[in-house]
Amino acid sequence: MSVTRFVDSRSDEFPLRAPDAAALRRMVRGEVVAPGDVTYDQARKVWNGMVDRRPAAVVYCAGSDDVVAAVKFARSRSLLVAVRAGGHNIGGASVCDGGLVIDVSRMKQIEVDPVKRTARAQAGLNLGEFDAATQAHGLATTMGINSDTGIAGLTLGGGFGKLGRKYGLTCDNLVSVEIVTADGRLLRASTSEHPDLFWAVRGGGGNFGIVTRLEYRLFPIGPMLLSGSLSYPYDRARDAMRFYHAFAKAAPDELSLDAALATTLAGERVFSISTCYVGPIDEGERIIKPLRVYGAPIQDQVAPRCYLEIQSAGDAVFPRGRRYYWKAQFLRELSDAAIDTLLAVYLAAPAESLLVLQQVGGAIARLPVNATPYANRDALYDCFPISIWDDPTEDAARIRWAREAWDAMRPFSTGGVYANNLGEEGTERIEAAYGENHARLRALKNKYDPTNFFRLNQNIAPSAEAAGDGGG
Ligand SMILES: Cc1cc2nc3c(=O)[nH]c(=O)nc-3n(C[C@H](O)[C@H](O)[C@H](O)COP(=O)(O)OP(=O)(O)OC[C@H]3O[C@@H](n4cnc5c(N)ncnc54)[C@H](O)[C@@H]3O)c2cc1C
């Protein structure tokens, strides 16, 4: 078998043997795509068009048995492994150069129990598919607003969405998972089975294994909710942002208020607030009224909308294949100085850029910090500049603007960051995502993945002694 040298973009150099795709094909029910196959270029793509990596093979698992086989295959050949569900990681962690991509995106079964109000979903569902299946029973749980994000990556890193302030993060509503660990075992983890592993996957990302099935708690939702955006011109944005912050801070859990500095199709810069009231429409009308009457918005699109439409609001803004860069940090306050800084940095933003404030708090903030690995429960906003473009010659300028915007907002940050909004930003930022929970995550990494087999993620590196133990 040939041996190639592969440089892991995050750490040290280590040897990889080229995978034998034919052998892998014999071991799994699903499709294996390798260089030279007509679908190879499609198979190596992820959501962010900036990511251009060439794995040695992509295995589209047909079920948990395929995931077990793929893990054992990769282990036996010391292959670098990337794990992919929806392919939305901003830095492209779910595809690698030279290694094996274990892809679960074709595993799409879902069973909804309308009496118990639970859903058992295979890990390949995207948010739109999950929401459609649960809404068929008038139910839902917290999920994000871009319908082709994967439920697996979103849930394992936390999970923000319009229902989050009322019902908590997606991971807070996880009841159990089925997971293939680094030694190739298929385990069920819940509060009663492997409870330490269950704790770890509720925010600890892909560090502990490949999740094949996720069981969620559901809530009666919709089908119609009061939702939509209000926009203010840039010359009135400062006051609108001050009003927004005061309103958001006092908002009931039912109200979600995300916001952004954005540019209209006509090229006009605006401050835009995206509202959603998780409750009866008339109650929502009453609660949102102060916002609607404040300061004469230039656009008011707040109206009763179908929950599934609300949940795909991001689709048109973030289609697959364009080039994207973002960098996030949490804020607890939006001081006048922070508002002035946001307004100033956005003036220098290239076309199509956004400066987003995603509101959190509410039920998310009421769980103790160590209830799950997700540590930044005291934040009120996730603040992140987003660059969107198509021309590769603009890469440097687009990335520079987002980084400069992030740097400018740094003095106002809590220091924390949402793991699911991290690209390749290094161990310090990963520790900032997990805070005091990082040490416990590392101890569990030592137990469940001592050789760091699952390393292409927001990596919790095992301690050197654990790796030395071999770990099967
Ligand atoms: C356009 C867009 C909109 C977004 N909106 C939201 C939002 O509203 N709310 C929110 O919370 N987040 C949001 N995110 C962030 C999103 O939660 C993360 O990017 C998440 O990691 C995506 O999951 P995925 O399965 O699509 O990604 P992938 O790129 O497939 O996976 C990302 C990582 O998750 C891990 N992983 C994936 N599948 C598995 C598995 N089966 N088992 C174990 N580990 C696995 C791996 O470590 C992998 O590297 C958004 C991202 C994008 C690009």
The ligand as an SDF file (V2000), in Angstrom:
LIG
                    3D

 53 58  0  0  0  0  0  0  0  0999 V2000
  -25.8040   29.5240    6.3050 C   0  0  0  0  0  0  0  0  0  0  0  0
  -25.6640   29.0510    7.7150 C   0  0  0  0  0  0  0  0  0  0  0  0
  -26.6430   29.3290    8.6300 C   0  0  0  0  0  0  0  0  0  0  0  0
  -26.5010   28.9150    9.9410 C   0  0  0  0  0  0  0  0  0  0  0  0
  -27.4850   29.2070   10.8310 N   0  0  0  0  0  0  0  0  0  0  0  0
  -27.3820   28.7480   12.0960 C   0  0  0  0  0  0  0  0  0  0  0  0
  -28.4310   28.9610   13.0290 C   0  0  0  0  0  0  0  0  0  0  0  0
  -29.4450   29.5790   12.7230 O   0  0  0  0  0  0  0  0  0  0  0  0
  -28.2860   28.4680   14.2810 N   0  0  0  0  0  0  0  0  0  0  0  0
  -27.1510   27.8020   14.6620 C   0  0  0  0  0  0  0  0  0  0  0  0
  -27.0750   27.3790   15.7990 O   0  0  0  0  0  0  0  0  0  0  0  0
  -26.1600   27.5950   13.8080 N   0  0  0  0  0  0  0  0  0  0  0  0
  -26.2420   28.0450   12.5490 C   0  0  0  0  0  0  0  0  0  0  0  0
  -25.2150   27.8340   11.6720 N   0  0  0  0  0  0  0  0  0  0  0  0
  -23.9840   27.1840   12.1580 C   0  0  0  0  0  0  0  0  0  0  0  0
  -24.1590   25.6810   12.1060 C   0  0  0  0  0  0  0  0  0  0  0  0
  -24.8190   25.2650   13.2790 O   0  0  0  0  0  0  0  0  0  0  0  0
  -22.7970   24.9820   12.0460 C   0  0  0  0  0  0  0  0  0  0  0  0
  -22.1220   25.3640   10.8820 O   0  0  0  0  0  0  0  0  0  0  0  0
  -22.9790   23.4680   12.0810 C   0  0  0  0  0  0  0  0  0  0  0  0
  -21.7370   22.8690   12.3740 O   0  0  0  0  0  0  0  0  0  0  0  0
  -23.4910   22.9430   10.7610 C   0  0  0  0  0  0  0  0  0  0  0  0
  -23.7870   21.5890   10.8430 O   0  0  0  0  0  0  0  0  0  0  0  0
  -23.7160   20.7010    9.5170 P   0  0  0  0  0  0  0  0  0  0  0  0
  -24.0710   19.3330    9.8960 O   0  0  0  0  0  0  0  0  0  0  0  0
  -24.4650   21.3740    8.4220 O   0  0  0  0  0  0  0  0  0  0  0  0
  -22.1790   20.8850    9.1650 O   0  0  0  0  0  0  0  0  0  0  0  0
  -20.9880   19.9230    8.7280 P   0  0  0  0  0  0  0  0  0  0  0  0
  -20.0240   20.8490    8.0720 O   0  0  0  0  0  0  0  0  0  0  0  0
  -21.4530   18.7340    8.0050 O   0  0  0  0  0  0  0  0  0  0  0  0
  -20.4110   19.4580   10.0960 O   0  0  0  0  0  0  0  0  0  0  0  0
  -19.7470   20.3730   10.9580 C   0  0  0  0  0  0  0  0  0  0  0  0
  -19.0500   19.5820   12.0290 C   0  0  0  0  0  0  0  0  0  0  0  0
  -20.0250   18.9490   12.8470 O   0  0  0  0  0  0  0  0  0  0  0  0
  -19.5680   17.6630   13.2150 C   0  0  0  0  0  0  0  0  0  0  0  0
  -20.5310   16.6660   12.7220 N   0  0  0  0  0  0  0  0  0  0  0  0
  -21.3390   16.7430   11.6540 C   0  0  0  0  0  0  0  0  0  0  0  0
  -22.0990   15.6340   11.5720 N   0  0  0  0  0  0  0  0  0  0  0  0
  -21.7560   14.8660   12.6090 C   0  0  0  0  0  0  0  0  0  0  0  0
  -22.1950   13.6010   13.0950 C   0  0  0  0  0  0  0  0  0  0  0  0
  -23.1560   12.9120   12.4830 N   0  0  0  0  0  0  0  0  0  0  0  0
  -21.6150   13.1080   14.2170 N   0  0  0  0  0  0  0  0  0  0  0  0
  -20.6470   13.7840   14.8470 C   0  0  0  0  0  0  0  0  0  0  0  0
  -20.1920   14.9730   14.4410 N   0  0  0  0  0  0  0  0  0  0  0  0
  -20.7520   15.5120   13.3360 C   0  0  0  0  0  0  0  0  0  0  0  0
  -18.1930   17.4650   12.6260 C   0  0  0  0  0  0  0  0  0  0  0  0
  -17.2220   17.8210   13.5930 O   0  0  0  0  0  0  0  0  0  0  0  0
  -18.1730   18.4660   11.4980 C   0  0  0  0  0  0  0  0  0  0  0  0
  -16.8810   18.9700   11.2300 O   0  0  0  0  0  0  0  0  0  0  0  0
  -25.3370   28.2090   10.3450 C   0  0  0  0  0  0  0  0  0  0  0  0
  -24.3430   27.9310    9.4170 C   0  0  0  0  0  0  0  0  0  0  0  0
  -24.5030   28.3420    8.1040 C   0  0  0  0  0  0  0  0  0  0  0  0
  -23.4120   28.0540    7.1320 C   0  0  0  0  0  0  0  0  0  0  0  0
  1  2  1  0
  2  3  1  0
  2 52  2  0
  3  4  2  0
  4  5  1  0
  4 50  1  0
  5  6  2  0
  6  7  1  0
  6 13  1  0
  7  8  2  0
  7  9  1  0
  9 10  1  0
 10 11  2  0
 10 12  1  0
 12 13  2  0
 13 14  1  0
 14 15  1  0
 14 50  1  0
 15 16  1  0
 16 17  1  0
 16 18  1  0
 18 19  1  0
 18 20  1  0
 20 21  1  0
 20 22  1  0
 22 23  1  0
 23 24  1  0
 24 25  2  0
 24 26  1  0
 24 27  1  0
 27 28  1  0
 28 29  2  0
 28 30  1  0
 28 31  1  0
 31 32  1  0
 32 33  1  0
 33 34  1  0
 33 48  1  0
 34 35  1  0
 35 36  1  0
 35 46  1  0
 36 37  1  0
 36 45  1  0
 37 38  2  0
 38 39  1  0
 39 40  1  0
 39 45  2  0
 40 41  1  0
 40 42  2  0
 42 43  1  0
 43 44  2  0
 44 45  1  0
 46 47  1  0
 46 48  1  0
 48 49  1  0
 50 51  2  0
 51 52  1  0
 52 53  1  0
M  END
$$$$
